[in-house]
Amino acid sequence: MNNGYMYAVSGGIRLFSEVYKSLVSLRKYDKETPVTVVANHIHKDVKFDGLAQTIVIEDLWNTKHHYSGKFKALLKTPYERTIILDSDTYFLQDCTHLFKLLDYFDFSIAKDYLEPWQEIEGYYPYNTGVMVVKKNPKVWNILEKTYRDMEIGFPIKAQFGNNDKKEWIQGDQPVFSKQIALNDIKIYELPIYYNFRPSVPYFLSWSKVKLIHGRGSPEELENIGKKINERIFPRIWFNGEVLYGDYLNFFKKLESGYGRGESRQWIKDGF
């Protein structure tokens, strides 16, 4: 099969229910593309019938590292092009066009500016909650090395807070990001519109948020989507609110047919 979505899940009803919620939001906009849920068991209270196929790998999470199972599952994808998602993701729009990115790139993923690890100064890790993956030898080499290093406890230095304390961590994002830095791969950094985390302050420009990465009820996540996408002006998302500032008055003027020459003078005058 060519294109497909994937989730990797374990544990109890909370994570299975999150996957179900994400699947329902996905199927609102894409009813055709196949979806595979890889799990270590079938949960008796959460069924994905009609939404996705389930592949059971009983030892999926019998790993030394908690997050290794995600990479173990991805290495078994039945698709040539895979969008793999965390359970706490929620679709606001169709995202099937992301598969087309792999006509030009091997991999697409957003940055994670909250991750403290910077073994290479200025090089922030990638967020593995939404990944667009092409099945080819270069990518598989990185995935296999990431899985291997996480399983052997590959040490990664991290800087926590503003102090000088160094810790040794084994998170998936630092290990995975280091493998990207060490290997030759053509990667495209996904904009925040495809990995929007409501707990993080953002500046957004002329696009709508299409995919939320965060927890909440469907009603809460839909409300976030309505709020952030209500007006497609340059805007700031901060603490659950959308701030337009002087941008709003400026673009209202432009919408009303304000002349081009006058607009330039207005900008010069500071709105």
WOSULCOR-V482194 format. One record per residue. N is the residue number from 1. SS is DSSP state (h for helix, s for strand, l for the rest). PHI is phi in degrees with one decimal (* if undefined). D_CENTER is the distance of its C-alpha to the mean C-alpha in whole Angstrom. Layout:
# WOSULCOR-V482194
n	ss	phi	d_center
N	SS	PHI	D_CENTER
N	SS	PHI	D_CENTER
This chain:
# WOSULCOR-V482194
n	ss	phi	d_center
1	l	*	23
2	l	-86.4	21
3	s	-110.1	18
4	s	-170.4	16
5	s	-96.6	13
6	s	-145.0	13
7	s	-125.9	12
8	s	-119.7	14
9	s	-140.3	16
10	l	-145.8	19
11	l	87.2	21
12	l	-97.3	23
13	h	-67.8	22
14	h	-61.7	20
15	h	-71.2	17
16	h	-64.1	18
17	h	-67.9	19
18	h	-64.0	15
19	h	-61.9	14
20	h	-59.7	17
21	h	-60.7	16
22	h	-64.0	13
23	h	-62.0	15
24	h	-61.9	17
25	h	-66.9	15
26	h	-63.1	14
27	h	-71.5	18
28	h	-64.6	19
29	h	-113.8	17
30	l	-142.2	18
31	l	-95.7	21
32	l	-106.6	21
33	l	-64.6	18
34	l	-66.3	19
35	s	-130.7	17
36	s	-121.1	17
37	s	-103.4	17
38	s	-100.8	18
39	s	-141.4	20
40	l	-90.9	23
41	l	-166.0	25
42	l	-94.7	25
43	l	-82.4	25
44	l	-66.5	28
45	l	-104.2	27
46	l	-129.1	24
47	l	-111.9	24
48	l	-105.8	22
49	l	-55.4	25
50	l	82.4	24
51	l	-110.6	21
52	l	-161.3	20
53	s	-88.9	22
54	s	-117.1	22
55	s	-109.8	22
56	s	-98.3	24
57	l	-121.6	24
58	l	-59.1	26
59	l	-98.0	26
60	l	-54.3	22
61	l	-106.6	21
62	l	-82.7	25
63	l	-125.0	23
64	l	-76.1	24
65	l	-114.9	21
66	l	-58.1	19
67	l	-90.9	15
68	h	-61.2	17
69	h	-58.8	17
70	h	-61.3	14
71	h	-75.2	15
72	h	-61.8	18
73	h	-68.2	17
74	h	-61.5	15
75	l	-66.2	18
76	l	-107.8	20
77	l	-58.3	18
78	l	-83.5	21
79	l	-106.8	19
80	l	-75.7	19
81	s	-130.9	16
82	s	-124.3	13
83	s	-104.7	10
84	s	-100.8	9
85	s	-126.5	7
86	l	-69.0	8
87	l	-64.9	11
88	l	-92.9	10
89	s	-117.2	8
90	s	-149.0	10
91	s	-85.5	11
92	l	-108.7	13
93	l	-152.4	14
94	l	-66.4	15
95	l	-124.1	12
96	h	-62.6	14
97	h	-63.5	15
98	h	-63.1	12
99	h	-60.2	14
100	h	-67.3	17
101	h	-57.7	15
102	h	-77.6	16
103	h	-69.2	20
104	l	-119.9	19
105	l	-130.6	17
106	l	-85.5	16
107	s	-158.3	13
108	s	-139.1	10
109	s	-163.0	7
110	s	-91.6	6
111	s	-75.6	9
112	l	-121.9	9
113	l	-82.8	13
114	l	-89.9	13
115	l	-66.1	14
116	l	-75.9	18
117	l	-66.7	18
118	l	-146.1	20
119	l	-63.7	22
120	l	-101.8	22
121	l	-56.8	23
122	l	88.6	21
123	l	-100.3	18
124	l	-81.6	15
125	l	-67.4	13
126	s	-92.3	9
127	s	-93.0	6
128	s	-87.4	6
129	s	-71.5	4
130	s	-138.2	3
131	s	-131.6	6
132	s	-110.6	9
133	s	-127.2	12
134	s	-98.1	16
135	l	-81.3	19
136	l	-151.7	21
137	h	-58.9	23
138	h	-63.2	21
139	h	-66.4	18
140	h	-64.6	19
141	h	-61.7	21
142	h	-67.0	18
143	h	-63.5	17
144	h	-66.9	20
145	h	-68.1	21
146	h	-62.6	18
147	h	-59.2	19
148	h	-61.9	23
149	h	-66.9	22
150	h	-68.4	20
151	h	-73.8	23
152	l	-91.6	26
153	l	76.7	25
154	l	-56.1	24
155	l	-78.4	25
156	s	-126.7	22
157	s	-76.8	24
158	s	-138.9	22
159	s	-104.0	23
160	l	-106.3	23
161	l	63.9	24
162	l	-105.6	26
163	l	-96.1	29
164	l	-100.9	30
165	l	-71.2	29
166	s	-107.3	27
167	s	-121.7	26
168	s	-108.1	25
169	s	-123.3	22
170	l	-134.2	20
171	l	-69.9	16
172	h	-71.7	14
173	h	-67.6	12
174	h	-62.3	15
175	h	-64.7	17
176	h	-63.4	14
177	h	-65.2	14
178	h	-66.9	18
179	h	-64.5	18
180	h	-62.7	17
181	h	-66.4	19
182	h	-88.0	22
183	l	-123.6	22
184	l	-85.9	22
185	l	-147.3	19
186	l	-92.9	18
187	s	-121.1	15
188	s	-117.1	13
189	s	-80.7	11
190	l	-64.4	8
191	l	-67.3	9
192	h	-63.9	8
193	h	-64.3	9
194	h	-107.8	6
195	l	-153.3	4
196	s	-87.0	7
197	l	-107.7	9
198	l	-59.3	12
199	l	-80.9	14
200	l	-108.4	13
201	l	-68.3	16
202	s	-139.2	15
203	s	-104.8	17
204	s	-119.3	16
205	l	-108.0	18
206	l	-95.2	19
207	l	-131.4	16
208	l	-90.0	15
209	l	-70.6	12
210	l	-111.0	11
211	s	-146.9	8
212	s	-91.8	8
213	s	-121.1	6
214	l	179.0	10
215	l	-91.4	13
216	l	156.3	16
217	l	-73.0	18
218	h	-54.2	18
219	h	-64.5	20
220	h	-64.7	19
221	h	-71.1	15
222	h	-63.2	17
223	h	-64.8	19
224	h	-61.1	16
225	h	-61.0	16
226	h	-63.8	19
227	h	-67.9	20
228	h	-76.7	17
229	h	-103.4	18
230	l	-61.3	22
231	l	-128.7	23
232	l	-93.4	21
233	l	-108.9	23
234	l	-54.1	22
235	s	-153.3	21
236	s	-116.6	19
237	s	-100.0	17
238	s	-148.3	19
239	l	54.0	20
240	l	82.0	19
241	s	-124.7	21
242	s	-103.8	21
243	s	-112.5	23
244	l	-101.1	25
245	l	58.8	28
246	h	-71.3	30
247	h	-55.7	28
248	h	-61.9	29
249	h	-63.4	33
250	h	-61.5	32
251	h	-76.6	30
252	h	-63.6	33
253	h	-62.2	35
254	h	-63.1	34
255	h	-62.7	33
256	l	-82.9	37
257	l	92.0	38
258	l	-57.2	39
259	l	-62.2	41
260	h	-62.5	39
261	h	-63.6	41
262	h	-64.7	42
263	h	-61.6	38
264	h	-63.0	38
265	h	-67.2	41
266	h	-63.3	39
267	h	-62.6	36
268	h	-59.7	39
269	l	-81.5	40
270	l	84.7	37
271	l	70.0	36
